[in-house]
Amino acid sequence: MISRVWLSRIKSEPQPQFGVTISVDPRQPETALLSMIGDFDANRVERLREAFGVIFDTPCRHIVVNMAGVTFIDCGNLRELSAASEQARAIGAVFQIDGINPFTRHLIPLFGLNASLGVPPSRRPSAAAARSPHDERAIGRGRDIYGM
């Protein structure tokens, strides 16, 4: 029995404070929503793997992973997401990640997982584009701004 994975058919079931939930809407049984909540460190890799096992045992062909509730994720869990994405692709299913926070978005390319997770690289503005008009003043006349 999976302790923190719930395969629910009703959306009104209570959500846990941490862990993984799986929801399948009866009106769209081919779509599974996997919601990740809380910290995903090395102790949670097996639970995430079990959750994807439950999904891959169903006829779902569209898997949406909602990461909006993730407060921390380590490389093991990111690799598990990557493995699930590749498994979904192998069976012809669509794998989609939503709600990625800035911390996780920063980690994904560090581990080279952009392509396997289908997450485009984050776009950072160039240093010149990101600089405000006030930056030139601070660089040129620091004494005036900072009272030195």
C-alpha positions as CSV (number, residue, x, y, z in Angstrom):
1,M,0.0,0.0,0.0
2,I,1.3,3.4,-0.9
3,S,1.2,5.6,2.2
4,R,1.1,9.1,0.6
5,V,-0.4,8.4,-2.8
6,W,-4.2,8.7,-3.2
7,L,-5.8,7.7,-6.4
8,S,-9.0,9.8,-6.1
9,R,-12.0,9.9,-8.4
10,I,-13.5,12.9,-6.6
11,K,-11.7,16.3,-6.5
12,S,-13.3,17.3,-3.1
13,E,-11.1,14.9,-1.2
14,P,-8.8,16.6,1.3
15,Q,-5.2,17.3,0.1
16,P,-2.3,16.4,2.3
17,Q,0.2,18.9,3.7
18,F,3.0,17.1,1.9
19,G,3.4,14.2,-0.5
20,V,1.9,13.3,-3.8
21,T,-1.7,13.2,-4.8
22,I,-3.1,11.7,-8.0
23,S,-6.4,12.9,-9.4
24,V,-8.3,11.5,-12.3
25,D,-11.4,13.4,-13.4
26,P,-14.1,10.9,-14.4
27,R,-15.0,13.2,-17.3
28,Q,-11.5,12.9,-18.6
29,P,-10.2,9.5,-17.6
30,E,-7.3,9.7,-20.0
31,T,-5.8,12.6,-18.0
32,A,-4.0,12.2,-14.7
33,L,-3.0,15.1,-12.5
34,L,-0.1,14.4,-10.1
35,S,0.3,17.2,-7.6
36,M,3.5,17.4,-5.7
37,I,3.3,19.2,-2.3
38,G,6.2,20.0,0.1
39,D,9.8,19.0,0.2
40,F,11.1,16.3,-2.1
41,D,14.4,15.2,-0.7
42,A,16.1,11.7,-1.0
43,N,13.5,10.2,1.4
44,R,10.6,10.9,-1.1
45,V,12.1,9.5,-4.3
46,E,10.5,6.1,-3.8
47,R,7.1,7.7,-3.1
48,L,7.3,9.7,-6.3
49,R,8.3,6.5,-8.2
50,E,5.3,4.6,-6.8
51,A,3.0,7.5,-7.7
52,F,4.1,7.3,-11.3
53,G,3.8,3.5,-11.2
54,V,0.1,4.0,-10.2
55,I,-0.4,6.4,-13.1
56,F,1.3,4.1,-15.7
57,D,-0.9,1.2,-14.6
58,T,-4.0,3.2,-15.7
59,P,-5.1,4.1,-19.3
60,C,-4.0,7.7,-18.8
61,R,-2.3,9.2,-21.9
62,H,-2.0,12.8,-20.6
63,I,0.0,13.2,-17.4
64,V,0.1,16.7,-15.8
65,V,2.6,17.2,-13.0
66,N,1.7,20.2,-10.8
67,M,4.8,21.4,-9.0
68,A,3.3,24.6,-7.6
69,G,3.3,23.2,-4.0
70,V,7.0,22.1,-4.1
71,T,9.1,23.9,-1.6
72,F,12.3,21.9,-2.3
73,I,13.4,19.2,-4.7
74,D,16.6,17.3,-5.0
75,C,18.4,15.8,-8.0
76,G,17.0,12.3,-7.3
77,N,13.4,13.5,-7.6
78,L,14.3,15.5,-10.7
79,R,15.8,12.4,-12.2
80,E,12.6,10.5,-11.3
81,L,10.5,13.1,-13.1
82,S,12.8,12.8,-16.1
83,A,12.5,9.0,-16.1
84,A,8.7,9.3,-15.9
85,S,8.7,11.8,-18.8
86,E,10.7,9.4,-20.9
87,Q,8.5,6.5,-20.0
88,A,5.4,8.5,-20.9
89,R,7.0,9.4,-24.3
90,A,7.8,5.7,-24.9
91,I,4.1,4.7,-24.5
92,G,2.9,7.7,-26.6
93,A,1.6,9.7,-23.6
94,V,1.9,13.5,-23.2
95,F,3.9,14.5,-20.1
96,Q,3.4,18.1,-18.9
97,I,4.9,20.0,-16.0
98,D,3.1,23.0,-14.6
99,G,3.8,25.4,-11.7
100,I,7.6,25.2,-11.6
101,N,9.0,27.6,-9.0
102,P,12.2,29.7,-9.7
103,F,14.4,27.5,-7.6
104,T,13.4,24.3,-9.5
105,R,13.6,26.1,-12.8
106,H,17.1,27.0,-12.0
107,L,18.0,23.4,-11.1
108,I,16.6,21.7,-14.2
109,P,19.3,22.9,-16.6
110,L,22.1,22.3,-14.0
111,F,21.3,18.6,-14.2
112,G,20.8,18.7,-18.0
113,L,17.1,17.8,-17.8
114,N,15.6,20.6,-19.9
115,A,15.0,18.3,-23.0
116,S,13.8,15.3,-21.1
117,L,11.3,17.3,-18.9
118,G,10.2,19.5,-21.8
119,V,11.0,22.6,-19.8
120,P,12.4,25.4,-21.9
121,P,15.5,27.1,-20.5
122,S,14.8,30.2,-18.5
123,R,15.4,33.4,-20.3
124,R,17.4,35.9,-18.4
125,P,17.8,39.5,-19.7
126,S,21.2,40.6,-20.6
127,A,23.1,42.6,-18.0
128,A,22.6,45.8,-20.0
129,A,18.9,45.1,-20.5
130,A,18.4,44.3,-16.8
131,R,20.2,47.4,-15.6
132,S,18.0,50.3,-14.4
133,P,18.8,53.9,-15.2
134,H,19.7,54.4,-11.6
135,D,22.6,51.8,-11.9
136,E,24.7,54.2,-13.9
137,R,24.4,56.8,-11.2
138,A,25.3,54.3,-8.5
139,I,28.4,53.1,-10.4
140,G,29.6,56.6,-11.4
141,R,28.9,58.6,-8.3
142,G,28.6,56.1,-5.4
143,R,29.6,58.8,-2.9
144,D,26.5,60.9,-3.7
145,I,24.1,58.0,-3.4
146,Y,25.5,56.3,-0.4
147,G,26.8,59.4,1.5
148,M,30.5,58.5,1.2
